[in-house]
Amino acid sequence: MNAEFDTDLTAAEKELLALALDVCPGFEPSQVVYRSRTSLVVGGSLEGTEALAKVRTPDWRRQCLREIDTYDLFDAAPPPVPVPRRFGSDKERAVLVMERLPGEVVAPDRFPAMPVSGEDLTGVLEAVERLRHWHPHTTHEWRVDYRGMLDGMHGRGVFDEAHWAATLRLLELAGEPREFGHGDLVLANVVRSRGRHALIDWASSAVYLPCLDLAQLWMLLGGLP
């Protein structure tokens, strides 16, 4: 670790980075890619390959655990879309070290300010469609508890009675079909890499109602020309 990089870290961040170095001793950190109250993401290299170390703060371990669990699914059933390789992970310490894909994200903002090219849109939609038809073995805990989530919102007064009745009816009409989804398919989580569109950041993956990822894309991109 170079001295200039080391001085850029707070004491708490140094503790988080130390966890990543324990998991992958060969990781050589060189820059902070992202920092927030929830996580620290550090770029560097591992045996000559560009890598990222993601470490969650204690209160946000759940998101890291879900992403690690998703990589366990990838090991058991190779994903139908390009994803970064995992170099190491540790659930107890909420650490994930992975390949840093070459390339650039399709759009850096949740709501893109500029139109998305036809090539990018086609690539993203094809990736989503392949993911929709991927059926890894998942336990019941992967299924989103929509009724429980809605009950919580109802208890907080989000719905009036008419909207509550209509929402429950929609959930009933949706029926039982479910499919595996990314769960946070903003274009900042899609990387143009090696001639393909790769999906990153799997912390929100779950078994959702059908077409969740497509619905999110429509919400984010529907207003663009």
Residue pairs with C-beta under 8 A, 6 or more apart in sequence:
1 28
1 29
2 30
5 29
5 30
5 31
5 32
6 14
8 32
9 17
9 32
13 32
13 35
13 40
16 40
16 55
16 57
17 29
17 40
17 42
17 53
17 55
19 55
19 90
19 93
19 94
19 95
20 27
20 29
20 42
20 53
20 55
20 95
20 97
21 27
21 29
22 90
22 93
22 95
23 88
23 89
23 90
23 93
23 95
23 97
24 46
24 51
24 53
24 87
24 88
24 97
26 46
26 47
27 44
27 45
27 46
27 51
27 53
27 87
27 97
28 44
28 45
28 46
29 42
29 43
29 44
29 53
30 42
30 43
30 44
30 45
31 42
31 43
31 44
32 40
32 41
32 42
32 43
33 41
33 42
33 43
33 52
34 40
34 41
35 41
37 57
38 56
38 57
38 59
38 60
38 63
39 54
39 55
39 56
39 57
39 60
39 63
39 64
40 54
40 55
40 57
41 52
41 53
41 54
41 55
42 52
42 53
42 55
43 50
43 51
43 52
43 100
44 50
44 51
44 52
44 53
45 51
46 87
46 97
49 99
50 99
50 100
50 102
51 87
51 97
51 98
51 99
51 100
52 84
52 97
52 98
52 99
52 100
53 95
53 96
53 97
54 64
54 67
54 95
54 96
54 97
54 98
55 64
55 93
55 94
55 95
55 96
56 63
56 64
56 94
58 94
60 94
61 94
63 203
63 204
64 91
64 94
64 95
64 96
64 203
65 91
65 94
66 202
66 203
66 204
66 205
66 206
67 96
67 201
67 202
67 203
67 205
68 89
68 91
68 96
70 202
70 205
71 86
71 89
71 96
71 98
71 202
73 79
73 136
73 137
73 138
74 83
74 86
76 136
76 137
77 134
77 136
77 137
79 131
79 134
80 130
80 131
80 133
80 134
81 127
81 130
81 131
81 197
81 198
81 199
82 101
82 193
82 194
82 196
82 197
82 198
82 199
83 198
83 199
83 200
83 202
84 98
84 99
84 100
84 101
84 198
84 200
85 98
85 99
86 96
86 97
86 98
86 99
87 97
87 98
87 99
88 95
88 96
88 97
89 95
89 96
89 97
101 191
101 193
101 194
101 198
101 200
102 193
102 194
103 191
103 192
103 193
103 194
103 198
104 191
104 192
105 187
105 188
105 189
105 190
105 191
105 192
106 116
106 120
106 124
106 187
106 188
106 190
106 191
106 192
106 197
107 114
107 116
107 187
107 188
108 188
109 187
109 188
110 186
110 188
110 220
111 220
112 187
112 220
112 221
112 224
115 224
115 225
116 124
116 187
116 221
116 224
120 187
120 190
120 192
120 197
121 221
123 190
123 192
123 196
123 197
124 185
124 187
124 190
124 197
124 217
125 214
125 217
126 197
127 190
127 197
127 199
128 182
128 185
128 213
128 214
128 217
131 180
131 181
131 182
131 199
131 213
132 179
132 180
132 181
132 210
132 211
132 213
132 214
134 180
135 179
135 180
136 180
138 180
138 207
142 180
142 206
142 207
143 178
143 206
143 207
144 206
144 207
144 208
144 209
146 171
146 209
147 171
150 167
150 168
150 171
153 159
154 164
159 167
174 209
177 209
177 210
178 207
178 208
178 209
178 210
179 207
179 208
179 209
179 210
179 211
179 212
180 205
180 206
180 207
180 208
181 205
181 206
181 207
181 208
181 212
181 213
182 189
182 199
182 202
182 204
182 205
182 213
183 202
183 204
183 205
183 206
183 208
183 212
183 213
184 201
184 203
184 204
184 216
185 199
185 213
185 216
185 217
186 216
186 220
187 220
187 221
189 199
189 200
189 201
190 197
190 198
190 199
190 200
191 197
191 198
191 199
191 200
192 198
